[in-house]
Amino acid sequence: MANEEDDPVVQEIKPKQQKVELEMAIDTLNPNYCRSKGEQIALNVDGACADETSTYSSKLMDKQTFCSSQTTSNTSRYAAALYRQGELHLTPLHGILQLRPSFSYLDKADAKHREREAANEAGDSSQDEAEEDVKQITVRFSRPESEQARQRRVQSYEFLQKKHAEEPWVHLHYYGLRDSRSEHERQYLLCQGSSGVENTELVKSPSEYLMMLMPPSQEEEKDKPVAPSNVLSMAQLRTLPLADQIKILMKNVKVMPFANLMSLLGPSVDSVAVLRGIQKVAMLVQGNWVVKSDILYPKDSSSPHSGVPAEVLCRGRDFVMWKFTQSRWVVRKEVAAVTKLCTEDVKDFLEHMAVVRINKGWEFILPYDGEFIKKHPDVVQRQHMLWTGIQAKLEKVYNLVKEAMPKKPDGQSGPVGLVSGDQRVQVAKRQAQQNHALLERELQRRKEQLQASAVLPSVRIKEEPMSEEAEDEEEPMDTSPGGGLHGGLANGLPAGRAAGGDSFNGHPPSGSAGTPVARELRAFVQATFQKQFVLTLSELKRLFNLHLASLPPGHMLFSGISDRMLQDTVLAAGCKQILVPFPPQTAASPDEQKVFALWESGDISDQHRQVLLEIFSKNYRVRRNMIQARLTQECGEDLSKQELDKVLKDCCVSYGGMWYLKGTVQS
C-alpha cells in the first residue's frame, strides 16, 4: 500500500470498440425446446429461491445473450453490395461485428455450486473451529484514496466488468424482412441519383491513375505553402473530383441557382453529372439549391452558441428549409417556438438562405427559378418526394397540427399556370369520349357490390360516386403521410402544376383503365397486396412513394396519380374497403381511416380472412378468443394454432392484449 503511489503507469490500454450485447427471447413453446433442460439450467444458475437478481425469473431458460466481437480491424476494404437491374450499388462499411452466444450464465452456475460446497464444508467443520485457539489479528485503517490509485481502480478489469453489468438494457423492436419499414431502410443501400448516364467520377485520366498509384511523398507535401483552411482558389478547386467541387461550393455559398453552379464549374463539365452530384449535397427550394443540413453540421459537431448536438440543429434547419418550400416569408419567432432552439441558432439558419425585411420577416434570398422547374421535371418530382418524407418526420418530432392546404400568399413570386383555349377544347373532347367508359365501369362496380353484399351482407364496402363533376375536380394524390401542411409552393413546383387535376397537366383520368399508366399502377397494387393483405390508404401512398423513388427518371408513373385513381385501382384489383368503426376520439387522419383488404388471394386461408374482416367491420379491436370462436363457428371446424396465427399475422397486429387491423391501432 505504501509503494502504490510511487509505481508509475507504464501503459494505458483502452478498448478500440465498445462491445454490444443482444438479448433475445427463446420460444419455450416450440416443440424443439427441451423444457426439462431449461428448468435444470435455470435451477443451476439461480437456485431454488427466485428473487429480483435472478437471471431467469420464470424459473426457465427463456432468453439467450449474444456478445459482439470485432472480426477485423481494417474495414476499408469491405463494402455491402446490392445488385439490382443490372447495376451494382456499393455502400462502404465502417465496422463489422460478429455476434456469438454468451455463456456467462454458466459462470453464475459455477459460482452457485462453489457457494453451496463452501456452506456444506463450513457446517461440517463448525465443531472444529469452536475448539481452535483464539488467534491475534492486526487491524489497519485505509488511507484516503489518491487520484492515481483511483485511476488505476477505474481502469481495472473488475471495475469495467461491474460497470458493464450495471448498464441497463435497451428494448428493441424487430421488423421482419418484408415489413415496409425494412424495405424503407433497404432503399438507402441504393444510389439516389442512379440513371442510365455513365458515372463520370469513376473515369480517371492516366496522370490521375499514376498519382493514385504513386502518391507524392510527405516531404514534398510539406514543402508546399499551406493556405488557410477556409481559402481555396478556383485553380485548386478544379483539381478535385467533381463531387468534391460541388460540395465545397455549396458549403461555402449555402444557396445557389443551378445556372450559377454550372458557370463556376466550367463549360466542359457535363450538366447531367452535376445534376446528379448536387442532389447528394443540396435540396431544391423554390427552384434553387440549398446545401443540406448534415453538410454544415457533421455528426459529432455541436452548436457554438448553445452546445446543442448536430442532430437537433439539422432537424431545426430542415424545418426552416421546409417552411421556405411553402412560402417566400418566414417569421423567426415562429421557428424558435416550434424548434425550441436559441435565438442565435435560429438566426444562423435564416442567414444561410434568407434576408430580413423590416416589419415583414425573413424573405428567401433568391427569386423563384421557374426556368429550372420547367427544364427538369423529373428532378423536381424526386425532390418533392424527399420533402414529403422530411415533412412527415417534422410533423412527428414537432407535433405539428395537420391543417388544410393554405392559400398561396400574395408575396409569393411563383408563376401562375396559364391554359390556352385550344388546350381546354382538347380536354373537353377527351372527357366526352371517356364518359361512356365511365358509365360502364360504374355499372359494373354496382353489380359487384350487389354480389358481394349477397355473399357477406354485414361487410360494408364504401363506394364513392363517379361523375363528370368529380372528374373535373379531381386533384393529384397527396403523397405525404399526414396529408397536410402544404402551401402554395410544393418543393419549387408552382401551385398551378402541383394542384391542378386536369389532363393537360399530364394527369390521366381515373376511368382510363386500359392505358399503360393504369396497367402499371394496377401491377404495383396487386404486387403490394399480395405481400400485405391489409393496408390503409396512408400506408399505401407511402409505399407508392418508395416505389416511385426506385424507378428511373422519366417513368410513366411520374405523370401524376390522383387519390381517386389509386383507390379505384385498388378496388378493381380485387380488394375491398372495410369500414372499421374507429372510436370517436381517434387521432387517425382520413387517409388512415380508409382500410383496404385483399378479398381473394387464391390460397386456402381466403375464407378465414373474409370472416376476420367481417369481424373488424363491426369491431375496432377484438380479443383472440373471440376471433377463434367466430372462425370455428363460421368455418365449421376447429382451427389449429398455426392456422389461426397465420390469419392473424396476415391481417392484424396485437397491442395491449387486443388485436387490431393493420394500420388502425392508435398507441
C-alpha positions in Angstrom: 0.0 0.0 0.0 2.8 2.4 0.8 4.5 1.9 -2.6 1.4 2.2 -4.8 1.8 5.9 -5.2 5.4 5.6 -6.4 4.5 3.0 -9.0 4.2 4.9 -12.3 1.7 4.0 -15.0 3.6 2.2 -17.8 0.8 2.0 -20.4 -2.9 2.6 -20.6 -4.9 0.1 -22.7 -8.3 1.3 -23.9 -10.8 -0.7 -25.9 -10.9 0.2 -29.5 -14.6 -0.6 -30.0 -17.3 -0.9 -27.4 -18.9 -4.3 -27.2 -22.5 -4.8 -28.0 -24.7 -7.4 -26.2 -28.0 -8.5 -27.7 -30.6 -10.4 -25.5 -33.1 -12.4 -27.5 -36.1 -14.4 -26.2 -36.3 -18.1 -26.7 -39.6 -19.7 -27.9 -40.2 -22.1 -25.0 -43.4 -23.3 -26.6 -41.5 -24.6 -29.7 -41.6 -28.5 -29.9 -37.8 -28.5 -30.4 -37.3 -26.8 -27.0 -36.4 -29.2 -24.1 -38.3 -28.0 -21.1 -36.5 -30.2 -18.6 -33.1 -28.9 -19.7 -34.3 -25.3 -19.5 -35.6 -25.8 -15.9 -32.3 -27.5 -14.9 -30.2 -24.7 -16.3 -32.4 -22.1 -14.5 -32.1 -24.1 -11.3 -28.3 -24.3 -11.6 -28.0 -20.5 -12.3 -30.5 -19.0 -9.8 -31.0 -21.8 -7.2 -34.3 -22.8 -5.8 -35.3 -19.4 -4.5 -36.0 -16.8 -7.2 -35.7 -13.1 -6.4 -35.1 -9.8 -8.2 -31.5 -10.6 -9.0 -32.4 -13.9 -10.7 -31.3 -14.3 -14.3 -34.3 -16.4 -15.3 -37.4 -15.0 -13.3 -39.7 -17.6 -14.9 -37.6 -20.5 -13.5 -37.0 -21.5 -17.1 -34.1 -20.6 -19.5 -36.2 -18.3 -21.7 -33.6 -16.0 -23.1 -30.1 -16.1 -24.7 -27.5 -13.4 -24.8 -25.2 -12.7 -27.8 -21.9 -10.8 -27.4 -20.2 -9.0 -30.2 -16.6 -9.4 -31.3 -14.6 -7.4 -33.8 -13.9 -9.5 -36.9 -11.3 -7.3 -38.4 -9.5 -4.1 -37.5 -9.4 -2.7 -41.1 -12.8 -2.4 -42.7 -11.8 0.0 -45.5 -11.5 -3.0 -47.9 -15.1 -4.1 -47.4 -18.5 -2.9 -48.7 -22.1 -4.0 -48.7 -23.2 -4.7 -52.3 -26.7 -4.8 -53.7 -27.3 -5.9 -57.3 -30.5 -4.5 -59.0 -31.5 -4.1 -62.6 -28.0 -4.6 -63.9 -26.5 -2.1 -61.5 -24.1 -2.8 -58.6 -24.7 -0.4 -55.6 -21.8 -0.4 -53.1 -22.0 1.0 -49.5 -18.8 1.3 -47.5 -18.6 -0.4 -44.1 -17.2 1.4 -41.1 -17.3 -1.5 -38.7 -18.0 -5.3 -38.8 -19.2 -7.1 -35.6 -19.8 -10.8 -35.2 -22.4 -11.9 -32.6 -21.6 -15.1 -30.7 -23.6 -16.8 -27.9 -22.5 -15.6 -24.4 -22.3 -18.3 -21.7 -22.0 -16.0 -18.7 -24.8 -17.9 -17.1 -22.5 -20.9 -16.8 -20.1 -18.8 -14.7 -23.1 -17.9 -12.4 -24.0 -21.6 -12.1 -20.3 -22.5 -11.1 -20.4 -19.7 -8.6 -23.6 -21.0 -7.0 -22.1 -24.5 -6.9 -19.0 -23.3 -5.1 -21.1 -21.3 -2.6 -23.1 -24.5 -1.8 -19.9 -26.5 -1.3 -18.4 -23.9 0.9 -21.6 -23.8 3.0 -21.5 -27.6 3.4 -17.8 -27.6 4.4 -18.5 -24.8 6.9 -21.3 -26.8 8.5 -19.1 -29.9 8.9 -16.2 -28.1 10.4 -18.1 -25.9 12.8 -17.2 -28.0 15.8 -13.5 -28.0 15.0 -13.5 -24.2 14.6 -15.0 -23.8 18.0 -12.2 -25.8 19.6 -9.4 -23.8 17.8 -7.3 -21.4 19.8 -8.0 -17.7 19.6 -5.6 -16.0 17.1 -4.4 -12.5 17.2 -5.3 -10.3 14.2 -4.0 -6.9 13.0 -6.4 -4.1 12.2 -5.4 -1.5 9.6 -7.2 1.7 8.7 -7.2 2.5 5.0 -5.9 5.9 3.9 -7.9 8.2 1.6 -7.6 7.0 -2.0 -5.2 9.0 -4.1 -6.0 10.2 -7.6 -3.5 7.9 -9.2 -4.9 4.9 -7.3 -8.4 5.9 -8.2 -7.5 6.0 -11.9 -5.9 2.5 -11.7 -9.1 1.2 -10.0 -11.3 2.7 -12.6 -9.2 1.2 -15.4 -9.1 -2.3 -13.7 -10.8 -5.3 -15.2 -13.1 -5.8 -12.2 -14.4 -2.2 -12.3 -15.1 -2.4 -16.0 -16.9 -5.7 -15.7 -19.0 -4.3 -12.8 -19.8 -1.1 -14.8 -20.7 -3.2 -17.8 -23.1 -5.4 -15.7 -24.8 -2.3 -14.3 -25.6 -0.9 -17.7 -29.4 -1.0 -18.3 -30.8 -3.0 -21.2 -32.5 -1.1 -24.1 -35.6 -2.7 -25.5 -35.6 -3.1 -29.3 -38.4 -3.8 -31.7 -37.8 -6.2 -34.6 -39.1 -5.6 -38.1 -39.3 -8.6 -40.5 -37.7 -8.8 -43.9 -40.9 -7.9 -45.7 -42.0 -5.2 -43.4 -42.5 -1.8 -45.0 -40.0 -0.2 -42.6 -37.4 -2.7 -43.5 -38.0 -2.0 -47.2 -37.7 1.7 -46.5 -34.3 1.3 -44.8 -33.1 -1.0 -47.6 -33.7 1.9 -50.1 -30.7 3.6 -48.5 -28.5 1.0 -50.0 -29.4 2.2 -53.5 -27.8 5.3 -55.0 -30.5 8.0 -55.1 -29.1 9.5 -58.3 -28.9 6.3 -60.3 -29.7 6.7 -64.0 -28.6 5.4 -67.4 -25.8 8.0 -67.6 -22.3 6.8 -67.1 -20.7 7.9 -63.8 -18.0 10.3 -65.0 -16.5 10.5 -61.5 -15.1 7.0 -61.9 -13.2 7.9 -65.1 -9.7 8.9 -64.3 -7.0 10.2 -66.6 -3.6 8.4 -66.9 -2.0 11.1 -64.8 -4.6 10.8 -62.1 -4.2 7.0 -62.0 -0.4 7.4 -61.7 -0.9 9.8 -58.8 -3.2 7.3 -57.1 -0.6 4.5 -57.6 2.4 6.6 -56.6 1.2 9.5 -54.3 3.7 12.2 -53.5 5.9 11.7 -50.5 5.3 13.5 -47.3 8.4 15.6 -47.6 7.2 17.1 -50.9 3.8 17.9 -49.4 5.4 19.7 -46.5 7.4 21.9 -48.9 4.2 23.3 -50.4 2.8 26.5 -48.8 -0.1 25.8 -46.6 -3.2 28.0 -47.3 -5.8 28.9 -44.8 -8.4 26.1 -44.3 -11.2 28.3 -45.4 -9.5 29.6 -48.6 -9.4 27.6 -51.8 -8.6 29.0 -55.2 -10.5 28.1 -58.3 -7.4 26.5 -59.7 -7.1 24.2 -56.7 -10.8 23.6 -56.9 -10.6 22.3 -60.5 -8.1 19.7 -59.5 -10.6 18.0 -57.1 -13.2 15.4 -58.2 -16.5 16.8 -59.4 -18.4 15.7 -56.3 -15.9 17.5 -54.0 -16.1 20.6 -56.1 -19.9 20.7 -55.8 -19.7 20.0 -52.1 -17.2 22.7 -51.4 -19.0 25.3 -53.4 -22.4 24.6 -51.8 -20.9 24.5 -48.3 -19.4 28.0 -48.8 -22.2 29.6 -50.8 -25.2 27.9 -49.0 -27.8 28.8 -51.7 -27.2 28.9 -55.4 -29.1 28.6 -58.7 -28.2 25.7 -60.9 -27.1 28.1 -63.7 -24.6 29.8 -61.4 -23.2 26.5 -60.3 -22.6 25.4 -63.9 -20.8 28.7 -64.7 -18.4 28.2 -61.7 -17.6 24.6 -62.7 -16.7 25.5 -66.2 -18.3 24.9 -69.7 -16.6 21.4 -70.1 -18.4 19.8 -67.2 -21.4 17.6 -68.0 -24.6 19.1 -66.7 -26.1 15.6 -66.1 -23.2 14.7 -63.8 -23.6 18.0 -62.0 -27.3 17.4 -61.6 -26.6 14.0 -60.0 -23.9 15.4 -57.7 -25.9 18.4 -56.5 -28.8 16.2 -55.2 -26.4 14.4 -52.8 -25.4 17.6 -51.0 -28.3 20.0 -51.5 -32.1 20.2 -51.6 -34.4 22.1 -54.0 -36.1 25.1 -52.6 -38.1 27.4 -54.9 -36.1 26.2 -57.9 -32.8 27.0 -56.2 -30.4 24.6 -54.4 -29.8 24.9 -50.7 -27.0 22.9 -49.0 -28.1 20.1 -46.8 -28.0 20.5 -43.1 -25.8 17.5 -42.4 -23.1 19.0 -44.6 -23.0 22.1 -42.4 -23.4 20.3 -39.2 -21.5 16.9 -39.2 -22.5 14.1 -36.9 -20.1 14.8 -34.0 -20.4 18.6 -34.0 -22.5 20.9 -31.8 -23.8 24.4 -31.8 -21.1 27.1 -30.9 -23.9 29.1 -29.2 -25.9 26.6 -27.1 -23.9 23.3 -27.4 -26.9 21.6 -28.9 -25.9 18.4 -30.8 -25.8 18.3 -34.6 -28.8 16.1 -34.9 -31.1 18.7 -33.3 -29.5 21.5 -35.4 -30.1 19.6 -38.6 -33.7 19.0 -37.7 -34.3 22.7 -36.9 -32.6 23.9 -40.1 -34.6 21.3 -42.1 -37.8 22.9 -40.7 -36.7 26.3 -41.9 -35.9 25.0 -45.4 -39.3 23.2 -45.5 -41.1 26.4 -44.5 -39.4 28.2 -47.4 -40.8 25.5 -49.8 -44.3 26.6 -48.6 -43.8 30.4 -48.7 -41.5 33.2 -49.6 -41.6 34.5 -46.0 -40.7 33.0 -42.6 -41.1 34.5 -39.1 -38.2 33.9 -36.8 -40.3 33.8 -33.6 -42.5 31.1 -35.1 -39.4 29.0 -36.0 -38.0 29.4 -32.5 -41.3 28.5 -30.9 -41.5 25.2 -32.9 -37.9 24.1 -32.8 -37.2 25.2 -29.1 -33.7 26.4 -30.2 -32.0 29.6 -29.0 -32.2 32.8 -31.0 -28.6 32.7 -32.2 -29.1 29.2 -33.8 -32.3 30.2 -35.5 -30.7 33.4 -36.8 -27.8 31.3 -38.3 -30.3 29.1 -40.1 -32.1 32.1 -41.6 -29.0 34.0 -42.6 -27.9 31.0 -44.6 -30.9 31.3 -47.0 -32.9 34.5 -46.3 -32.6 38.3 -45.8 -34.5 40.2 -43.1 -37.2 42.7 -44.1 -38.3 45.4 -41.6 -41.8 44.6 -40.2 -42.2 41.7 -42.6 -39.9 38.9 -41.5 -37.3 36.9 -43.4 -37.6 36.6 -47.2 -35.9 33.8 -49.2 -32.7 35.2 -50.6 -33.1 34.2 -54.2 -36.0 34.7 -56.6 -38.1 31.8 -57.8 -36.2 29.8 -60.6 -39.1 28.8 -62.9 -36.8 28.0 -65.8 -35.1 25.2 -63.9 -38.5 23.8 -62.8 -39.7 23.6 -66.4 -36.5 22.2 -67.7 -36.1 19.4 -65.1 -39.5 18.0 -64.1 -38.0 14.6 -63.1 -35.7 16.2 -60.6 -38.5 18.3 -59.2 -40.7 15.3 -58.7 -37.9 13.4 -56.9 -37.1 16.3 -54.6 -40.8 16.7 -53.9 -40.9 13.1 -52.6 -37.8 13.7 -50.5 -39.5 16.8 -48.9 -42.6 14.7 -48.3 -40.5 12.3 -46.2 -38.9 15.2 -44.3 -42.3 16.8 -43.7 -43.6 13.5 -42.1 -40.6 13.4 -39.7 -41.0 17.1 -38.8 -44.7 16.6 -38.1 -43.9 13.6 -35.8 -41.0 15.3 -33.9 -42.5 18.8 -33.5 -46.2 17.6 -33.2 -47.3 19.9 -35.9 -51.0 20.3 -36.3 -52.3 18.9 -39.7 -54.2 21.7 -41.4 -55.8 22.1 -44.8 -53.6 23.3 -47.6 -53.1 27.1 -47.1 -53.8 29.5 -49.9 -50.9 30.9 -51.9 -49.6 34.1 -50.2 -49.7 37.4 -52.1 -45.9 37.9 -51.8 -45.0 34.7 -53.5 -43.2 35.1 -56.7 -44.0 31.8 -58.3 -45.5 32.0 -61.8 -49.2 31.2 -62.4 -50.1 28.3 -64.7 -52.0 29.5 -67.8 -54.1 27.3 -70.0 -54.9 28.2 -73.6 -58.3 27.8 -75.2 -57.2 25.1 -77.5 -56.0 23.0 -74.6 -59.3 23.4 -72.8 -61.1 22.2 -76.0 -58.9 19.2 -76.2 -59.5 18.4 -72.6 -63.3 18.6 -73.1 -63.1 16.3 -76.1 -61.1 13.7 -74.2 -63.5 13.8 -71.2 -66.5 13.4 -73.5 -65.0 10.3 -75.2 -64.4 8.8 -71.7 -68.0 9.3 -70.4 -69.2 6.1 -71.9 -66.4 4.1 -70.4 -67.0 5.7 -67.0 -70.7 4.8 -67.1 -70.0 1.2 -68.0 -67.4 1.0 -65.2 -69.8 2.4 -62.6 -72.5 -0.1 -63.6 -70.0 -3.0 -63.3 -68.9 -1.7 -59.9 -72.5 -1.6 -58.6 -73.1 -5.2 -59.9 -70.0 -6.3 -58.0 -71.2 -4.5 -54.9 -74.6 -6.2 -55.0 -72.9 -9.6 -55.5 -70.6 -9.0 -52.5 -73.4 -7.9 -50.3 -75.3 -11.1 -51.2 -72.4 -13.2 -50.0 -71.5 -11.3 -46.9 -74.2 -8.6 -46.2 -72.5 -7.5 -42.9 -69.3 -6.3 -44.6 -69.8 -2.7 -45.6 -68.0 -1.6 -48.7 -67.6 2.2 -49.1 -68.4 3.3 -52.7 -67.8 6.9 -53.8 -69.9 8.2 -56.7 -68.3 8.9 -60.0 -69.5 11.7 -62.2 -68.2 14.3 -64.6 -68.0 16.9 -61.9 -66.0 14.6 -59.7 -63.6 14.0 -62.6 -63.3 17.7 -63.3 -62.5 18.4 -59.6 -60.1 15.5 -59.3 -56.8 16.5 -57.6 -53.4 14.8 -57.8 -52.6 12.4 -55.0 -51.3 14.0 -51.8 -48.4 11.6 -51.2 -47.5 12.9 -47.8 -48.1 10.5 -44.8 -50.1 13.2 -42.9 -51.7 14.8 -45.9 -51.4 18.3 -44.6 -49.2 21.4 -44.2 -48.8 22.1 -47.9 -48.5 25.6 -49.2 -48.5 27.5 -52.5 -45.1 26.1 -53.4 -44.5 22.3 -53.4 -40.7 22.0 -53.5 -40.5 24.8 -56.0 -43.3 23.4 -58.1 -45.8 26.2 -59.0 -49.2 25.9 -57.5 -50.9 25.6 -60.9 -48.8 22.5 -61.6 -48.8 21.0 -58.1 -52.5 21.2 -57.5 -54.2 21.2 -60.9 -56.1 18.0 -61.8 -56.9 18.4 -65.5 -55.4 16.1 -68.0 -53.5 18.9 -69.8 -51.1 18.7 -66.8 -50.4 15.1 -67.6 -52.8 13.5 -65.0 -54.7 10.7 -66.7 -58.4 10.4 -65.9 -59.4 7.7 -63.4 -61.5 6.0 -66.0 -58.7 5.2 -68.4 -58.1 1.6 -67.1 -56.6 0.4 -70.4 -53.8 3.0 -70.5 -50.2 1.9 -69.8 -50.2 4.1 -66.7 -53.3 2.3 -65.3 -51.8 -1.1 -66.1 -48.5 -0.2 -64.4 -50.4 1.1 -61.4 -52.5 -2.0 -61.2 -49.4 -4.2 -61.3 -48.0 -2.3 -58.3 -51.2 -2.5 -56.3 -51.6 -6.3 -57.0 -47.9 -7.0 -56.0 -48.3 -4.9 -52.9 -51.5 -6.5 -51.6 -50.0 -10.0 -52.3 -47.3 -9.1 -49.7 -49.5 -7.2 -47.2 -53.2 -8.2 -47.2 -54.4 -5.2 -45.3 -53.3 -1.6 -45.9 -54.6 1.9 -45.0 -54.6 4.5 -47.8 -51.9 6.4 -45.9 -49.6 3.4 -45.8 -50.4 2.5 -49.5 -49.4 6.1 -50.5 -46.2 5.8 -48.6 -45.3 2.5 -50.2 -46.2 4.1 -53.6 -43.7 6.9 -52.8 -41.0 4.3 -52.1 -41.8 2.6 -55.4 -41.6 5.9 -57.3 -38.2 6.6 -55.7 -36.8 3.3 -57.0 -38.0 4.0 -60.6 -35.7 5.6 -63.2 -36.3 9.3 -64.2 -39.0 9.7 -66.9 -41.0 6.7 -65.9 -44.7 6.8 -66.9 -45.9 6.8 -63.2 -44.3 10.2 -62.7 -47.0 11.7 -64.8 -49.2 12.0 -61.7 -51.5 9.7 -59.9 -54.6 11.0 -58.0 -56.1 9.7 -54.8 -59.3 8.6 -56.7 -57.3 6.8 -59.4 -55.3 4.9 -56.7 -58.4 3.9 -54.8 -60.3 2.8 -58.0 -57.3 0.7 -58.9 -57.3 -0.9 -55.5 -61.0 -1.8 -55.8 -60.6 -3.0 -59.4 -57.7 -5.3 -58.3 -59.9 -7.5 -56.1 -59.7 -5.5 -52.9 -62.5 -4.1 -50.7 -62.7 -1.2 -48.3 -63.5 -2.2 -44.8 -65.3 0.4 -42.8 -63.6 -0.1 -39.4 -65.7 1.6 -36.6 -62.9 3.9 -35.2 -63.6 5.4 -31.7 -65.0 9.0 -31.8 -61.8 10.4 -30.1 -59.4 8.8 -32.6 -56.4 10.8 -33.8 -56.3 9.0 -37.1 -56.4 11.1 -40.3 -59.0 10.4 -43.0 -56.4 8.5 -45.1 -55.5 6.4 -42.0 -59.2 5.5 -41.6 -59.6 4.2 -45.1 -58.7 0.5 -44.8 -58.4 -1.8 -47.8 -58.1 -5.6 -47.8 -57.4 -8.2 -50.4 -60.6 -10.2 -50.6 -59.4 -13.3 -52.5 -55.7 -14.3 -53.0 -56.3 -17.8 -54.1 -55.0 -19.7 -51.1 -56.8 -21.8 -48.5 -57.0 -19.0 -46.0 -59.3 -16.8 -48.0 -62.4 -17.9 -46.2 -60.8 -17.4 -42.8 -59.6 -13.9 -43.7 -63.0 -12.9 -45.0 -64.6 -13.9 -41.7 -61.9 -12.0 -39.9 -62.6 -8.8 -42.0 -66.3 -9.2 -41.3 -65.5 -9.2 -37.5 -63.5 -5.9 -37.8 -66.2 -4.3 -39.9 -68.2 -4.3 -36.6 -65.4 -4.0 -34.0 -62.4 -1.7 -33.7 -60.5 -4.2 -31.6 -61.1 -7.8 -30.7 -59.7 -10.4 -28.3 -58.1 -13.5 -29.7 -60.5 -16.0 -28.1 -63.5 -14.1 -29.8 -61.8 -14.4 -33.2 -61.1 -18.1 -32.7 -64.7 -18.8 -31.6 -66.1 -16.9 -34.6 -63.8 -18.6 -37.1 -64.8 -22.0 -35.6 -68.5 -21.1 -35.9 -68.3 -19.9 -39.5 -65.9 -22.5 -40.9 -67.4 -25.5 -39.1 -64.1 -26.8 -37.9 -61.5 -26.1 -35.2 -58.6 -24.1 -36.4 -55.1 -25.2 -35.3 -52.9 -22.7 -33.6 -50.7 -22.4 -36.7 -53.6 -21.7 -39.0 -55.0 -19.0 -36.6 -51.6 -17.4 -36.2 -51.2 -17.2 -40.0 -54.5 -15.5 -40.4 -53.8 -13.0 -37.6 -50.3 -12.3 -39.0 -51.7 -11.6 -42.4 -54.3 -9.0 -41.3 -53.8 -7.9 -37.7 -51.4 -6.6 -35.1 -51.5 -7.2 -31.4 -51.3 -4.3 -28.9 -52.1 -4.4 -25.2 -53.7 -7.9 -25.3 -56.1 -6.8 -28.1 -56.0 -7.4 -31.9 -56.4 -4.6 -34.4 -56.4 -4.5 -38.2 -53.0 -3.4 -39.6 -52.6 0.3 -39.6 -55.6 1.1 -37.3 -54.0 0.8 -33.9 -53.5 4.2 -32.2 -50.9 3.9 -29.5 
